[in-house]
Amino acid sequence: MGRHGVPLVLQSASANISDYRQLLSTVVAFPHLGGKPGRPKEHPDELYTDTGYDSDAARCILRFLGIEPHIRRQKSAHGSHLGRVRWCVDRTFSWINGIRGMRIRYDRKDSIVDPWSLLAAGVICFQMLSDSLT
């Protein structure tokens, strides 16, 4: 997610795969972002996730890459306040589910699921852009 909730990376995975196994491939897929003079950013500065990504190994690798992990530990109190930052992620999931064809998917092949997901992300980005222009 970008600063204002624009989807930057979207990956699909089977329901029976642990979330933390998808973490590093998602970080590696982060696009190069320009804007400031100099070398483009290769990785985000911080990463906010829920307890599904709780792993000391993941935290260690993220710190090695120069990313500050904000991962709520399992079985800890909900006082982490990550919801204040993660709301744009949950909002985007809600928008994707609001697209009728994305609510329930019976497709099993990545070659079918991924284009539909990218199309949904494109629709969301278009809606955000058209809202900002009006």
N, CA, C and O of each residue as an XYZ file, in Angstrom:
536
protein
N       0.830     -1.172      0.000
C       0.000      0.000      0.000
C       0.877      1.240      0.000
O       1.905      1.314      0.673
N       0.442      2.171     -0.756
C       1.102      3.466     -0.735
C       0.636      4.257      0.478
O      -0.095      3.752      1.330
N       1.067      5.480      0.533
C       0.768      6.311      1.697
C      -0.725      6.543      1.891
O      -1.207      6.602      3.022
N      -1.449      6.674      0.794
C      -2.878      6.949      0.883
C      -3.720      5.729      0.538
O      -4.906      5.865      0.240
N      -3.130      4.546      0.574
C      -3.896      3.324      0.371
C      -3.973      2.849     -1.053
O      -4.873      2.077     -1.382
N      -3.070      3.273     -1.921
C      -3.047      2.785     -3.291
C      -2.317      1.444     -3.299
O      -1.202      1.353     -2.784
N      -2.920      0.401     -3.872
C      -2.241     -0.904     -3.897
C      -0.968     -0.850     -4.740
O      -1.024     -0.511     -5.922
N       0.166     -1.177     -4.151
C       1.439     -1.216     -4.868
C       1.836     -2.629     -5.240
O       2.421     -2.848     -6.301
N       1.528     -3.588     -4.388
C       1.839     -4.993     -4.631
C       0.616     -5.802     -4.252
O       0.000     -5.564     -3.213
N       0.269     -6.754     -5.095
C      -0.883     -7.608     -4.825
C      -0.481     -9.035     -5.150
O      -0.102     -9.332     -6.283
N      -0.562     -9.920     -4.165
C      -0.225    -11.321     -4.380
C      -1.358    -12.185     -3.882
O      -1.959    -11.913     -2.843
N      -1.637    -13.215     -4.624
C      -2.648    -14.175     -4.184
C      -1.947    -15.448     -3.739
O      -0.873    -15.792     -4.233
N      -2.567    -16.133     -2.806
C      -2.011    -17.384     -2.290
C      -3.162    -18.285     -1.877
O      -4.282    -17.825     -1.652
N      -2.876    -19.542     -1.784
C      -3.883    -20.496     -1.350
C      -4.276    -20.224      0.094
O      -3.519    -19.617      0.852
N      -5.450    -20.673      0.459
C      -5.947    -20.432      1.809
C      -5.176    -21.222      2.856
O      -5.170    -20.844      4.027
N      -4.532    -22.303      2.461
C      -3.844    -23.141      3.434
C      -2.354    -22.822      3.559
O      -1.607    -23.619      4.128
N      -1.910    -21.689      3.048
C      -0.511    -21.272      3.156
C      -0.406    -20.196      4.228
O      -1.192    -19.248      4.245
N       0.566    -20.346      5.122
C       0.755    -19.367      6.195
C       1.111    -18.006      5.618
O       1.821    -17.903      4.617
N       0.604    -16.965      6.268
C       0.840    -15.602      5.795
C       2.320    -15.242      5.790
O       2.800    -14.611      4.848
N       3.050    -15.636      6.835
C       4.435    -15.197      6.937
C       5.296    -15.746      5.807
O       6.358    -15.189      5.527
N       4.872    -16.819      5.152
C       5.629    -17.342      4.011
C       5.505    -16.450      2.787
O       6.339    -16.522      1.884
N       4.485    -15.618      2.744
C       4.275    -14.701      1.623
C       4.935    -13.344      1.848
O       5.012    -12.527      0.931
N       5.403    -13.109      3.053
C       5.907    -11.787      3.420
C       7.101    -11.350      2.582
O       7.086    -10.254      2.022
N       8.124    -12.173      2.484
C       9.346    -11.767      1.794
C       9.137    -11.615      0.289
O       9.703    -10.711     -0.326
N       8.328    -12.495     -0.310
C       8.078    -12.355     -1.748
C       7.291    -11.076     -2.039
O       7.452    -10.479     -3.103
N       6.455    -10.662     -1.113
C       5.719     -9.410     -1.284
C       6.654     -8.216     -1.159
O       6.535     -7.254     -1.917
N       7.579     -8.267     -0.214
C       8.543     -7.176     -0.033
C       9.464     -7.085     -1.247
O       9.794     -5.985     -1.690
N       9.879     -8.222     -1.784
C      10.755     -8.219     -2.956
C      10.022     -7.659     -4.175
O      10.651     -7.049     -5.040
N       8.714     -7.852     -4.259
C       7.925     -7.361     -5.394
C       7.624     -5.871     -5.294
O       7.005     -5.315     -6.202
N       8.041     -5.212     -4.224
C       7.808     -3.784     -4.037
C       8.409     -3.015     -5.208
O       9.592     -3.186     -5.501
N       7.621     -2.166     -5.892
C       8.149     -1.466     -7.072
C       9.128     -0.359     -6.685
O       9.076      0.178     -5.578
N      10.017     -0.031     -7.614
C      10.946      1.082     -7.398
C      10.162      2.378     -7.510
O       9.511      2.632     -8.524
N      10.223      3.185     -6.482
C       9.475      4.442     -6.455
C      10.435      5.609     -6.554
O      11.380      5.724     -5.773
N      10.184      6.464     -7.512
C      11.000      7.661     -7.686
C      10.366      8.826     -6.954
O       9.511      8.641     -6.088
N      10.781      9.993     -7.298
C      10.211     11.195     -6.703
C      11.288     12.099     -6.158
O      11.371     13.264     -6.546
N      12.107     11.593     -5.273
C      13.196     12.388     -4.722
C      14.447     12.156     -5.569
O      14.607     11.083     -6.151
N      15.328     13.144     -5.644
C      16.565     12.958     -6.398
C      17.404     11.822     -5.804
O      17.436     11.628     -4.588
N      18.065     11.093     -6.663
C      18.922     10.005     -6.212
C      18.354      8.651     -6.584
O      17.490      8.523     -7.450
N      18.857      7.673     -5.917
C      18.470      6.298     -6.195
C      17.034      6.028     -5.756
O      16.641      6.451     -4.669
N      16.235      5.331     -6.579
C      14.849      5.052     -6.160
C      14.804      4.060     -5.006
O      15.700      3.233     -4.836
N      13.731      4.165     -4.212
C      13.556      3.266     -3.067
C      13.338      1.849     -3.565
O      12.563      1.621     -4.494
N      14.021      0.903     -2.950
C      13.836     -0.500     -3.300
C      12.901     -1.199     -2.326
O      12.214     -2.151     -2.695
N      12.873     -0.732     -1.093
C      12.041     -1.347     -0.061
C      11.353     -0.244      0.746
O      11.837      0.886      0.811
N      10.227     -0.585      1.355
C       9.595      0.402      2.233
C      10.439      0.623      3.487
O      11.262     -0.222      3.843
N      10.235      1.757      4.154
C      10.958      2.037      5.390
C      10.395      1.230      6.554
O      11.141      0.762      7.415
N       9.075      1.070      6.573
C       8.395      0.365      7.662
C       7.386     -0.610      7.069
O       6.911     -0.430      5.948
N       7.069     -1.647      7.844
C       6.090     -2.635      7.410
C       5.155     -2.924      8.572
O       5.595     -3.347      9.641
N       3.868     -2.696      8.362
C       2.850     -2.921      9.383
C       2.046     -4.151      8.992
O       1.470     -4.201      7.905
N       2.004     -5.150      9.884
C       1.252     -6.369      9.599
C       0.492     -6.819     10.839
O       0.681     -6.286     11.933
N      -0.366     -7.804     10.647
C      -1.107     -8.370     11.767
C      -0.390     -9.623     12.282
O       0.730     -9.913     11.862
N      -1.021    -10.353     13.174
C      -0.374    -11.501     13.821
C      -0.121    -12.664     12.872
O       0.662    -13.556     13.201
N      -0.755    -12.683     11.713
C      -0.511    -13.764     10.766
C       0.924    -13.797     10.272
O       1.382    -14.826      9.774
N       1.635    -12.694     10.401
C       3.016    -12.591      9.935
C       4.022    -12.659     11.075
O       5.203    -12.380     10.867
N       3.581    -13.025     12.274
C       4.442    -13.055     13.447
C       5.486    -14.160     13.316
O       5.155    -15.345     13.342
N       6.735    -13.763     13.177
C       7.850    -14.701     13.086
C       9.132    -13.934     13.399
O       9.380    -12.873     12.826
N       9.940    -14.466     14.302
C      11.205    -13.807     14.634
C      12.152    -13.816     13.439
O      12.925    -12.876     13.251
N      12.096    -14.872     12.633
C      12.945    -14.935     11.438
C      12.565    -13.837     10.448
O      13.437    -13.204      9.852
N      11.267    -13.614     10.275
C      10.820    -12.558      9.368
C      11.264    -11.192      9.877
O      11.703    -10.350      9.093
N      11.154    -10.969     11.177
C      11.604     -9.694     11.755
C      13.097     -9.483     11.502
O      13.524     -8.383     11.153
N      13.873    -10.529     11.677
C      15.322    -10.446     11.491
C      15.666    -10.119     10.040
O      16.515     -9.264      9.789
N      15.029    -10.777      9.096
C      15.305    -10.533      7.677
C      14.858     -9.134      7.276
O      15.555     -8.459      6.519
N      13.707     -8.689      7.771
C      13.236     -7.344      7.448
C      14.208     -6.286      7.973
O      14.494     -5.309      7.281
N      14.708     -6.474      9.174
C      15.681     -5.513      9.719
C      16.973     -5.531      8.906
O      17.594     -4.486      8.709
N      17.384     -6.716      8.429
C      18.575     -6.833      7.588
C      18.385     -6.044      6.293
O      19.334     -5.452      5.779
N      17.165     -6.037      5.768
C      16.866     -5.288      4.541
C      16.669     -3.798      4.792
O      16.476     -3.034      3.846
N      16.714     -3.374      6.051
C      16.545     -1.971      6.386
C      15.093     -1.563      6.555
O      14.757     -0.384      6.444
N      14.238     -2.528      6.821
C      12.812     -2.272      7.006
C      12.478     -2.460      8.476
O      12.796     -3.496      9.060
N      11.845     -1.473      9.071
C      11.438     -1.579     10.472
C      10.111     -2.333     10.550
O       9.086     -1.819     10.101
N      10.114     -3.551     11.115
C       8.865     -4.315     11.188
C       7.996     -3.897     12.374
O       8.484     -3.739     13.493
N       6.714     -3.722     12.110
C       5.717     -3.476     13.149
C       4.727     -4.630     13.056
O       3.691     -4.532     12.399
N       5.067     -5.716     13.725
C       4.271     -6.943     13.650
C       3.766     -7.262     15.050
O       4.550     -7.430     15.984
N       2.452     -7.343     15.181
C       1.886     -7.684     16.488
C       2.183     -9.147     16.793
O       1.986    -10.021     15.948
N       2.651     -9.398     17.990
C       2.961    -10.770     18.398
C       1.682    -11.536     18.711
O       0.698    -10.973     19.190
N       1.723    -12.830     18.429
C       0.569    -13.676     18.718
C       0.350    -13.744     20.228
O       1.298    -13.686     21.012
N      -0.896    -13.865     20.611
C      -1.311    -13.974     22.014
C      -0.907    -12.751     22.835
O      -0.701    -12.850     24.044
N      -0.795    -11.608     22.180
C      -0.519    -10.379     22.922
C      -1.790     -9.537     22.943
O      -2.719     -9.777     22.172
N      -1.817     -8.577     23.810
C      -2.993     -7.705     23.922
C      -3.158     -6.888     22.644
O      -2.195     -6.666     21.910
N      -4.367     -6.453     22.392
C      -4.656     -5.701     21.178
C      -4.312     -4.225     21.312
O      -4.843     -3.408     20.561
N      -3.464     -3.869     22.219
C      -3.109     -2.470     22.437
C      -2.025     -1.957     21.517
O      -1.422     -0.925     21.809
N      -1.749     -2.641     20.407
C      -0.664     -2.238     19.524
C      -1.013     -1.031     18.669
O      -0.112     -0.357     18.171
N      -2.284     -0.741     18.487
C      -2.770      0.392     17.694
C      -2.337      0.322     16.238
O      -2.276      1.350     15.564
N      -2.030     -0.892     15.735
C      -1.667     -1.025     14.327
C      -2.864     -0.758     13.424
O      -2.694     -0.441     12.246
N      -4.069     -0.882     13.964
C      -5.261     -0.621     13.168
C      -5.346      0.808     12.678
O      -5.981      1.072     11.657
N      -4.723      1.729     13.377
C      -4.714      3.129     12.953
C      -3.927      3.301     11.660
O      -4.220      4.192     10.862
N      -2.938      2.456     11.455
C      -2.113      2.539     10.262
C      -2.607      1.566      9.190
O      -2.567      1.881      8.001
N      -3.070      0.394      9.603
C      -3.472     -0.649      8.664
C      -4.872     -0.452      8.093
O      -5.312     -1.277      7.292
N      -5.578      0.584      8.462
C      -6.955      0.737      8.014
C      -7.056      0.804      6.500
O      -8.051      0.350      5.934
N      -6.037      1.367      5.819
C      -6.116      1.477      4.361
C      -6.004      0.103      3.706
O      -6.550     -0.105      2.623
N      -5.306     -0.836      4.343
C      -5.231     -2.207      3.825
C      -6.598     -2.873      3.937
O      -7.093     -3.459      2.975
N      -7.200     -2.779      5.116
C      -8.521     -3.389      5.317
C      -9.574     -2.725      4.439
O     -10.479     -3.395      3.943
N      -9.464     -1.411      4.243
C     -10.390     -0.711      3.372
C     -10.264     -1.202      1.933
O     -11.271     -1.377      1.248
N      -9.031     -1.424      1.470
C      -8.826     -1.900      0.102
C      -9.363     -3.310     -0.066
O      -9.946     -3.626     -1.104
N      -9.177     -4.171      0.942
C      -9.778     -5.508      0.877
C     -11.292     -5.409      0.768
O     -11.916     -6.166      0.026
N     -11.876     -4.482      1.501
C     -13.317     -4.281      1.441
C     -13.737     -3.821      0.054
O     -14.759     -4.270     -0.464
N     -12.961     -2.933     -0.549
C     -13.281     -2.467     -1.896
C     -13.173     -3.613     -2.903
O     -14.011     -3.735     -3.797
N     -12.139     -4.454     -2.760
C     -11.988     -5.593     -3.678
C     -13.176     -6.530     -3.539
O     -13.697     -7.024     -4.539
N     -13.613     -6.781     -2.297
C     -14.783     -7.639     -2.092
C     -16.067     -6.969     -2.555
O     -17.060     -7.647     -2.819
N     -16.057     -5.647     -2.656
C     -17.219     -4.935     -3.161
C     -17.419     -5.113     -4.656
O     -18.521     -4.916     -5.169
N     -16.356     -5.484     -5.353
C     -16.475     -5.801     -6.779
C     -17.080     -7.198     -6.852
O     -16.461     -8.172     -6.426
N     -18.265     -7.289     -7.382
C     -19.068     -8.503     -7.286
C     -18.340     -9.764     -7.760
O     -18.465    -10.819     -7.138
N     -17.600     -9.665     -8.827
C     -16.903    -10.828     -9.361
C     -15.742    -11.299     -8.500
O     -15.229    -12.399     -8.705
N     -15.316    -10.477     -7.530
C     -14.173    -10.836     -6.682
C     -14.599    -11.394     -5.335
O     -13.760    -11.895     -4.587
N     -15.883    -11.321     -5.011
C     -16.333    -11.760     -3.693
C     -16.067    -13.240     -3.452
O     -15.442    -13.612     -2.460
N     -16.539    -14.068     -4.351
C     -16.349    -15.517     -4.224
C     -15.698    -16.008     -5.506
O     -16.261    -15.879     -6.593
N     -14.514    -16.571     -5.365
C     -13.780    -17.077     -6.524
C     -13.662    -18.584     -6.402
O     -13.282    -19.103     -5.353
N     -13.987    -19.280     -7.471
C     -13.855    -20.728     -7.497
C     -12.657    -21.157     -8.343
O     -12.365    -22.348     -8.447
N     -11.971    -20.201     -8.939
C     -10.812    -20.509     -9.764
C      -9.669    -20.977     -8.888
O      -9.492    -20.491     -7.771
N      -8.897    -21.919     -9.395
C      -7.791    -22.467     -8.610
C      -6.427    -22.123     -9.185
O      -5.429    -22.165     -8.465
N      -6.362    -21.791    -10.438
C      -5.079    -21.527    -11.080
C      -4.678    -20.070    -10.886
O      -5.500    -19.160    -10.997
N      -3.391    -19.871    -10.594
C      -2.873    -18.512    -10.433
C      -3.024    -17.707    -11.714
O      -3.195    -16.488    -11.674
N      -2.957    -18.401    -12.862
C      -3.060    -17.699    -14.142
C      -4.444    -17.098    -14.354
O      -4.614    -16.251    -15.231
N      -5.426    -17.512    -13.578
C      -6.772    -16.945    -13.655
C      -7.006    -15.975    -12.508
O      -7.601    -14.915    -12.706
N      -6.548    -16.324    -11.310
C      -6.795    -15.505    -10.125
C      -6.014    -14.194    -10.184
O      -6.570    -13.137     -9.885
N      -4.751    -14.242    -10.559
C      -3.909    -13.044    -10.553
C      -4.403    -11.947    -11.494
O      -4.434    -10.789    -11.080
N      -4.791    -12.244    -12.742
C      -5.313    -11.165    -13.583
C      -6.586    -10.526    -13.026
O      -6.768     -9.315    -13.150
N      -7.462    -11.314    -12.418
C      -8.669    -10.748    -11.812
C      -8.303     -9.833    -10.653
O      -8.905     -8.774    -10.479
N      -7.315    -10.240     -9.859
C      -6.879     -9.412     -8.737
C      -6.257     -8.109     -9.226
O      -6.515     -7.044     -8.665
N      -5.437     -8.195    -10.273
C      -4.828     -6.992    -10.826
C      -5.880     -6.070    -11.442
O      -5.775     -4.847    -11.345
N      -6.884     -6.658    -12.070
C      -7.971     -5.849    -12.616
C      -8.724     -5.120    -11.494
O      -9.068     -3.946    -11.629
N      -8.974     -5.821    -10.399
C      -9.645     -5.193     -9.252
C      -8.798     -4.059     -8.696
O      -9.332     -3.002     -8.362
N      -7.483     -4.258     -8.591
C      -6.596     -3.193     -8.107
C      -6.607     -2.011     -9.073
O      -6.570     -0.856     -8.649
N      -6.658     -2.306    -10.372
C      -6.735     -1.236    -11.365
C      -8.022     -0.430    -11.241
O      -8.008      0.794    -11.370
N      -9.130     -1.115    -10.991
C     -10.415     -0.434    -10.794
C     -10.345      0.471     -9.570
O     -10.827      1.604     -9.603
N      -9.747     -0.026     -8.494
C      -9.610      0.764     -7.263
C      -8.750      2.004     -7.515
O      -9.108      3.103     -7.093
N      -7.621      1.831     -8.201
C      -6.750      2.973     -8.496
C      -7.466      3.985     -9.389
O      -7.327      5.192     -9.188
N      -8.230      3.505    -10.376
C      -8.978      4.404    -11.251
C     -10.012      5.186    -10.465
O     -10.174      6.389    -10.668
N     -10.718      4.502     -9.562
C     -11.721      5.197     -8.750
C     -11.085      6.247     -7.850
O     -11.622      7.343     -7.691
N      -9.933      5.911     -7.258
C      -9.238      6.879     -6.404
C      -8.772      8.081     -7.212
O      -8.868      9.217     -6.747
N      -8.264      7.836     -8.426
C      -7.811      8.922     -9.273
C      -8.973      9.795     -9.716
O      -8.876     11.022     -9.684
N     -10.067      9.176    -10.126
C     -11.206      9.973    -10.594
C     -11.851     10.754     -9.438
O     -12.368     11.851     -9.652
N     -11.825     10.204     -8.228
C     -12.342     10.941     -7.060
C     -11.460     12.138     -6.731
O     -11.960     13.182     -6.310
N     -10.151     11.992     -6.920
C      -9.248     13.091     -6.591
C      -9.325     14.205     -7.638
O      -8.972     15.347     -7.344
N      -9.773     13.897     -8.835
C      -9.879     14.914     -9.882
C     -11.162     15.717     -9.789
O     -11.251     16.820    -10.327
N     -12.164     15.162     -9.102
C     -13.440     15.887     -9.014
C     -13.525     16.719     -7.767
O     -14.532     17.390     -7.540
